[in-house]
Amino acid sequence: GLAVTENGGILLPVEVVTMVGKGDLIVTGQLGDVMRESAIAALSYIRTRANELHIDPSFQESTDLHIHLPENAIPKDGPSAGITIATAIVSALTRRPVRSNLAMTGEVTLLGSVLGIGGLKEKVLAAQQANISHMILPSENKKDLIEIPSKIRQRMQFTLVDTMDQVIDTALLDAPIPNGEGQEQEEQEPHQLHMDERAPFTLRDQDLRRTGVAADEQNEDAHW
């Protein structure tokens, strides 16, 4: 994930762990009310799309979720981490890994729409400083890409999305096939968690660097 502070943009790692439990949602990391609500909205979206995401619809009956955003000394708030949190939860529940060298920002609604965010320029510069080459952004922010220096735009790929389904299709790889199983499965059944599968998942970028605001340029396209 990405955020903007008084010192510029920063990368915002998101960790999700699943545990045997009774459906509790734990959110930690010095988060404000808006960001906590984003986590709840992300979980509600996932529950309504459980079958399509190949997740056991009753997973909350026996599973607790803990969402944590490290760097506890930094207060965090705002809705722009919504798609990052939702992606991390889906990855933890389905065991589908997230693509490497990828960052994302965007607000998610209960129906899975992705809404625009502020501070795009600062967030792109933060990702570029951390050697991120691919970003997922709301389509509503297409107009803001003109503010990004052309040299940075040329080095990075921007995928513009309108829905969480598009985010998941772009961000997640297929689940690894256990040794000894066939190469393809005719129909993938909803995935039911077992105790030995509830391992932690981390959506974390390699560097957490702050960066200031840079110059501007022009040019725009639907997919960079």
C-alpha positions in Angstrom: 0.0 0.0 0.0 0.9 3.7 -0.2 0.2 6.7 2.0 1.1 10.4 2.1 2.6 12.0 5.2 3.8 15.6 5.9 7.2 14.5 4.6 5.9 13.0 1.3 4.8 9.6 0.1 5.6 6.3 1.9 5.1 2.6 1.2 2.6 1.1 3.6 3.0 -2.7 4.1 -0.1 -4.7 5.0 0.1 -8.0 6.9 -2.7 -10.5 7.2 -2.8 -13.7 9.3 -5.6 -16.2 9.6 -6.1 -18.1 12.8 -8.5 -20.7 14.2 -11.2 -18.8 15.9 -14.9 -17.6 15.7 -14.9 -15.0 13.0 -13.2 -12.1 14.9 -11.6 -9.3 12.8 -8.5 -7.7 14.6 -7.0 -4.6 13.1 -3.8 -3.1 14.5 -1.1 -0.6 13.6 -2.2 2.8 15.0 -5.0 3.1 12.4 -7.6 5.9 12.3 -11.3 5.2 12.1 -11.5 5.6 8.3 -8.9 3.0 7.7 -10.5 0.6 10.1 -13.8 1.0 8.3 -11.9 0.3 5.0 -10.8 -3.0 6.4 -14.4 -3.9 7.4 -15.6 -2.9 4.0 -12.9 -5.0 2.3 -13.9 -8.1 4.4 -17.6 -7.6 3.6 -16.8 -7.4 -0.1 -14.9 -10.7 0.1 -17.7 -12.4 2.0 -20.2 -11.5 -0.7 -17.8 -12.8 -3.4 -16.6 -15.9 -1.6 -17.8 -18.4 -4.2 -16.3 -16.4 -7.1 -13.0 -16.1 -5.2 -13.0 -19.8 -4.4 -13.2 -19.2 -0.7 -15.3 -21.2 1.7 -18.4 -19.0 2.3 -18.5 -20.1 5.9 -14.8 -19.5 6.6 -15.6 -17.0 9.4 -17.3 -19.6 11.5 -13.9 -21.1 12.4 -11.4 -18.4 11.3 -10.2 -15.2 12.9 -8.4 -12.5 10.7 -5.7 -10.2 12.0 -4.8 -7.3 9.8 -1.7 -5.3 10.8 0.0 -2.3 9.3 3.6 -2.1 10.7 5.5 1.1 11.6 3.3 1.7 14.7 5.0 5.1 15.3 3.3 6.5 12.2 -0.4 7.3 12.5 -2.4 6.0 9.5 -5.8 7.0 8.2 -7.8 7.4 5.1 -9.5 5.0 2.7 -6.8 4.6 0.1 -5.5 1.3 1.5 -8.8 -0.4 0.9 -7.8 -2.4 -2.2 -4.5 -3.3 -0.6 -6.2 -4.7 2.5 -8.7 -6.6 0.4 -6.0 -8.1 -1.8 -4.0 -9.2 1.2 -7.1 -10.9 2.8 -7.9 -12.7 -0.4 -4.3 -13.9 -0.8 -4.3 -15.1 2.8 -7.5 -17.0 2.4 -6.8 -18.5 -1.0 -3.0 -18.9 -0.6 -2.6 -17.2 -3.9 0.7 -15.2 -3.8 0.8 -11.5 -4.8 3.0 -10.6 -7.7 6.4 -9.2 -6.8 7.4 -5.6 -7.4 3.8 -4.4 -7.2 2.2 -1.6 -5.3 -1.4 -0.4 -5.3 -3.7 2.3 -3.9 -7.5 2.9 -4.0 -10.6 2.9 -2.0 -12.9 -0.1 -2.1 -16.7 -0.1 -1.7 -19.0 -2.8 -0.3 -19.9 -3.7 -3.9 -16.2 -4.0 -5.0 -15.9 -0.7 -6.8 -12.6 1.1 -6.7 -12.7 4.8 -6.1 -10.1 7.5 -6.7 -7.6 8.7 -4.1 -5.6 11.8 -3.4 -1.8 12.3 -3.3 -1.1 10.2 -6.4 2.1 12.0 -7.3 3.6 11.6 -3.9 2.6 7.9 -3.8 4.1 7.2 -7.3 7.4 8.9 -6.3 7.5 6.8 -3.1 7.0 3.6 -5.2 9.6 4.6 -7.7 12.1 5.3 -4.9 11.6 1.8 -3.6 12.2 0.3 -7.1 8.6 -0.6 -7.6 7.9 -1.0 -11.4 4.1 -1.7 -11.5 1.3 0.1 -9.8 -2.5 -0.5 -9.7 -4.5 2.7 -9.6 -8.1 3.7 -9.7 -9.3 4.7 -13.2 -10.6 7.9 -11.7 -7.0 9.0 -11.2 -6.0 8.7 -14.8 -6.2 12.5 -15.2 -3.6 12.8 -12.4 -0.9 10.9 -14.2 0.0 14.0 -16.1 1.5 15.3 -12.9 4.1 12.4 -12.8 7.5 13.3 -14.4 7.7 11.7 -17.8 10.9 9.8 -17.0 9.2 8.0 -14.1 6.1 7.3 -16.2 8.2 5.6 -18.9 9.9 3.4 -16.3 6.7 2.3 -14.6 3.6 0.4 -15.6 0.3 1.7 -14.4 -2.8 -0.5 -14.5 -6.0 1.4 -14.1 -9.0 -0.4 -12.5 -12.6 0.2 -11.7 -13.4 -3.0 -9.7 -11.8 -5.2 -7.1 -12.2 -8.2 -9.5 -9.7 -6.4 -11.8 -7.4 -5.8 -8.9 -7.3 -9.4 -7.9 -6.9 -10.6 -11.5 -3.9 -8.3 -11.9 -2.3 -8.7 -8.4 -2.6 -12.4 -7.6 -0.9 -15.4 -9.1 -2.4 -18.9 -9.2 -2.2 -20.9 -6.0 0.8 -23.3 -6.1 -0.1 -26.9 -6.9 0.9 -29.4 -4.2 3.4 -32.0 -5.2 1.8 -35.1 -6.7 -1.3 -33.5 -8.0 -2.3 -33.0 -11.6 -1.2 -30.0 -13.5 -4.8 -28.7 -14.0 -8.1 -29.0 -12.2 -11.4 -29.1 -14.1 -13.3 -27.0 -11.6 -11.8 -25.3 -8.6 -13.9 -25.8 -5.5 -14.2 -23.2 -2.7 -11.1 -23.4 -0.6 -11.7 -24.5 3.0 -9.0 -23.6 5.5 -7.4 -26.2 7.7 -5.4 -25.6 10.8 -2.0 -26.3 9.1 -2.9 -23.9 6.3 -3.5 -20.8 8.5 -0.1 -19.4 7.9 0.7 -15.6 8.0 0.7 -13.7 4.7 2.6 -10.4 4.3 2.0 -7.8 1.5 5.3 -6.0 2.1 7.6 -4.0 -0.2 11.3 -4.2 0.2 12.0 -0.6 1.2 10.0 1.9 3.2 11.3 5.2 2.0 9.9 8.7 2.2 10.1 11.0 -0.7 9.1 14.6 -1.4 7.1 16.1 -4.3 8.9 16.3 -7.6 8.4 18.0 -11.0 5.5 17.5 -13.4 5.0 16.4 -17.0 2.3 15.4 -19.4 0.9 12.4 -21.4 -1.8 10.0 -20.5 -3.1 6.6 -21.5 -5.5 4.0 -20.3 -2.8 1.4 -19.5 0.8 2.6 -19.0 
